[in-house]
Amino acid sequence: MPAHPRTVVERYAAGFDIGGTKCAVILGRISGSQKPEIIEKVRFSTGEYALPSDCIERLTSTLQIIRSKHPDCVPATLGISCGGPLDPVRGIIQSPPNLPGWDNIPITEIVSRKTGLAVRLQNDANACALAEWKFGAGKGTQNMIFLTFGTGLGAGIIANGQILNGASGMAGECGHIRLAPTGPIGYHKAGSFEGFCSGGGLAQQIRDAAEKAIDAGKPFAWCPKRSCLAFMNARIAAEAANTGDPDAIAMYAECGKRLGEGLAVLIDILNPERIVIGSIFARNENLLRPAMTEVLQKEALPGALNACEIVPAMLGEEIGDIAALAAGFDD
């Protein structure tokens, strides 16, 4: 008897992506495990609003306007992706450092009351993990780690098919792990995983190395004088490395080494089948993977390492939008 084709369930979802710089309101169409279609998205500056209540009012009123333009696209849920700390179970934003004044805001209760929708809250790393797990490079796994590797470094962990929040919603804060007694500062800690492996940490290391080279009379070709130091970042060094500059290549090799050290800890403890890494790794895998792999082969348990695939994220620049939509679903 021929098998019946599997029915793909199509549904609609709304999302709020709340960041320290910008907020976004998203309406999307979700069809099975395919990448969601963004029907409409509206962005605005978080800094326009001094009070959280005013920002939340803008979010909900914007969604109302979007829904009025698409009356046939009725969202089943509303997901909120926001930087932590927060309590995803009670739906409370708890004083994130990039959102001054957002102290113990019961956002799911407020937004549900204003919109009439079922609302769920996730920190941004967890929301991105859900997005890559459901629709991107983590599809088909039951045990997966997503690493942001952007401005900062955080992780979202899928364990046995469920997002891992931890006892107080702090699971996945791997950027706080100390890899060395001293080093670049990340997550308020010198020598941390975030210090070595993030856009902010890389910028520190690049500026320090470039300044020392200038002082020694051997400046880098891509930073020949002090006036260039303020503009140094991970992208500029990557461009130089990809043209064969040995100093830039060495910096990314050091970052890859530290990435391997941090991943070895995660692999040994969590035994994932896949680690998905976004942003800087996804753009510069060729510069980071060789040193990362060399360290992993020395540091990680062979049985755990052999079971784990390390891949770049797939959702690209849309990950924040899709993460907000994914945060609304628990299936």
Backbone hydrogen bonds, N-H to C=O, Kabsch-Sander energy under -0.5 kcal/mol:
donor,donor_aa,acceptor,acceptor_aa,energy
9,V,7,T,-0.6
11,R,30,I,-2.7
12,Y,74,V,-0.5
13,A,28,G,-2.2
14,A,77,T,-2.3
15,G,26,I,-2.3
16,F,79,G,-2.7
17,D,24,A,-2.5
18,I,16,F,-0.7
18,I,81,S,-2.8
19,G,17,D,-0.7
19,G,22,K,-1.4
23,C,44,F,-2.8
24,A,17,D,-1.8
25,V,42,V,-2.5
26,I,15,G,-2.8
27,L,40,E,-2.4
28,G,13,A,-2.9
29,R,37,E,-2.6
30,I,11,R,-3.7
32,G,9,V,-1.6
32,G,30,I,-0.5
34,Q,31,S,-2.0
37,E,29,R,-2.5
38,I,36,P,-0.6
39,I,27,L,-2.2
39,I,37,E,-0.8
40,E,27,L,-1.6
42,V,25,V,-2.2
44,F,23,C,-2.1
46,T,21,T,-1.9
47,G,21,T,-0.7
48,E,45,S,-1.4
49,Y,46,T,-1.8
50,A,48,E,-0.5
54,D,51,L,-0.5
55,C,51,L,-1.8
56,I,52,P,-2.9
57,E,53,S,-2.0
58,R,54,D,-2.0
59,L,55,C,-2.4
60,T,56,I,-2.6
61,S,57,E,-2.5
62,T,58,R,-2.2
63,L,59,L,-2.0
64,Q,60,T,-2.0
65,I,61,S,-1.9
66,I,62,T,-2.5
67,R,63,L,-2.9
68,S,64,Q,-1.9
69,K,65,I,-1.2
69,K,66,I,-0.6
70,H,66,I,-0.9
70,H,67,R,-0.6
73,C,70,H,-1.9
74,V,72,D,-1.1
76,A,12,Y,-3.0
77,T,12,Y,-0.5
78,L,118,A,-2.3
79,G,14,A,-2.4
80,I,120,R,-2.5
81,S,16,F,-2.8
82,C,80,I,-0.5
82,C,122,Q,-1.9
83,G,18,I,-0.8
87,D,92,I,-3.1
91,G,87,D,-1.4
92,I,87,D,-1.9
93,I,105,I,-2.5
94,Q,85,P,-1.9
94,Q,92,I,-0.5
95,S,93,I,-0.6
95,S,102,W,-2.0
99,L,96,P,-1.9
102,W,99,L,-2.0
103,D,101,G,-1.8
104,N,102,W,-0.7
105,I,93,I,-2.3
107,I,105,I,-2.4
108,T,91,G,-1.6
110,I,106,P,-2.1
111,V,107,I,-2.9
112,S,108,T,-2.4
113,R,109,E,-2.0
114,K,110,I,-1.8
115,T,111,V,-2.3
116,G,112,S,-2.7
118,A,76,A,-0.5
120,R,78,L,-2.1
121,L,88,P,-0.5
122,Q,80,I,-2.6
124,D,82,C,-1.2
127,A,123,N,-2.6
128,C,124,D,-2.3
129,A,125,A,-2.2
130,L,126,N,-2.5
131,A,127,A,-2.1
132,E,128,C,-2.6
133,W,129,A,-2.4
134,K,130,L,-2.7
135,F,131,A,-2.6
136,G,131,A,-0.5
136,G,132,E,-1.2
138,G,132,E,-2.3
139,K,136,G,-1.5
141,T,138,G,-1.6
144,M,158,I,-1.9
145,I,274,R,-1.9
146,F,156,G,-2.9
147,L,276,V,-2.7
148,T,154,G,-2.6
150,G,152,G,-2.0
155,A,172,G,-2.1
156,G,146,F,-2.3
158,I,144,M,-3.4
159,A,157,I,-0.6
159,A,162,Q,-3.1
160,N,158,I,-0.5
161,G,142,Q,-3.0
162,Q,159,A,-1.0
164,L,157,I,-2.9
165,N,163,I,-0.7
169,G,166,G,-0.7
171,A,165,N,-2.3
173,E,170,M,-1.2
174,C,172,G,-2.4
175,G,153,L,-0.5
176,H,173,E,-1.5
177,I,174,C,-1.8
179,L,177,I,-0.5
179,L,191,G,-2.9
180,A,191,G,-1.5
186,G,189,K,-2.0
189,K,186,G,-1.5
191,G,184,P,-1.6
192,S,184,P,-0.8
192,S,189,K,-1.1
193,F,177,I,-2.8
194,E,175,G,-2.0
196,F,192,S,-2.0
197,C,193,F,-2.4
199,G,150,G,-4.4
200,G,151,T,-1.7
202,L,198,S,-2.9
203,A,199,G,-2.1
204,Q,200,G,-1.7
205,Q,201,G,-2.2
206,I,202,L,-2.9
207,R,203,A,-2.4
208,D,204,Q,-2.5
209,A,205,Q,-2.5
210,A,206,I,-2.6
211,E,207,R,-2.4
212,K,208,D,-2.1
213,A,209,A,-2.1
214,I,210,A,-2.0
215,D,211,E,-2.5
216,A,212,K,-1.9
217,G,214,I,-1.4
218,K,213,A,-2.6
220,F,223,C,-0.6
223,C,220,F,-1.5
228,C,225,K,-1.9
229,L,226,R,-1.5
231,F,228,C,-1.7
232,M,229,L,-1.6
237,A,233,N,-1.8
238,A,234,A,-2.2
239,E,235,R,-2.4
240,A,236,I,-2.0
241,A,237,A,-2.7
242,N,238,A,-2.5
243,T,239,E,-0.6
243,T,240,A,-0.9
244,G,241,A,-1.7
245,D,240,A,-2.3
249,I,245,D,-2.2
250,A,246,P,-2.2
251,M,247,D,-1.7
252,Y,248,A,-2.0
253,A,249,I,-2.1
254,E,250,A,-2.1
255,C,251,M,-2.0
256,G,252,Y,-2.6
257,K,253,A,-2.2
258,R,254,E,-2.3
259,L,255,C,-2.4
260,G,256,G,-2.3
261,E,257,K,-1.9
262,G,258,R,-2.4
263,L,259,L,-2.7
264,A,260,G,-2.1
265,V,261,E,-1.3
266,L,262,G,-1.7
267,I,263,L,-3.1
268,D,264,A,-2.4
269,I,265,V,-2.0
270,L,266,L,-2.9
271,N,267,I,-1.8
273,E,143,N,-2.5
274,R,143,N,-1.2
275,I,309,E,-2.9
276,V,145,I,-3.1
277,I,275,I,-0.5
277,I,311,V,-2.3
278,G,147,L,-2.6
280,I,149,F,-2.2
281,F,278,G,-1.6
282,A,278,G,-0.6
283,R,279,S,-2.0
284,N,280,I,-1.8
287,L,284,N,-1.1
288,L,284,N,-1.3
289,R,285,E,-2.9
292,M,288,L,-2.0
293,T,289,R,-3.2
294,E,290,P,-2.0
295,V,291,A,-2.1
296,L,292,M,-2.4
297,Q,293,T,-2.2
298,K,294,E,-0.8
298,K,295,V,-0.7
299,E,295,V,-2.6
300,A,296,L,-2.3
305,L,301,L,-3.0
306,N,302,P,-2.8
307,A,303,G,-0.6
308,C,305,L,-1.5
309,E,273,E,-1.9
311,V,275,I,-2.8
311,V,309,E,-0.6
313,A,277,I,-2.5
318,E,315,L,-1.4
319,I,316,G,-1.6
322,I,318,E,-2.5
323,A,319,I,-2.8
324,A,320,G,-1.7
325,L,321,D,-1.6
326,A,322,I,-2.9
327,A,323,A,-2.1
328,G,325,L,-1.3
329,F,326,A,-1.7
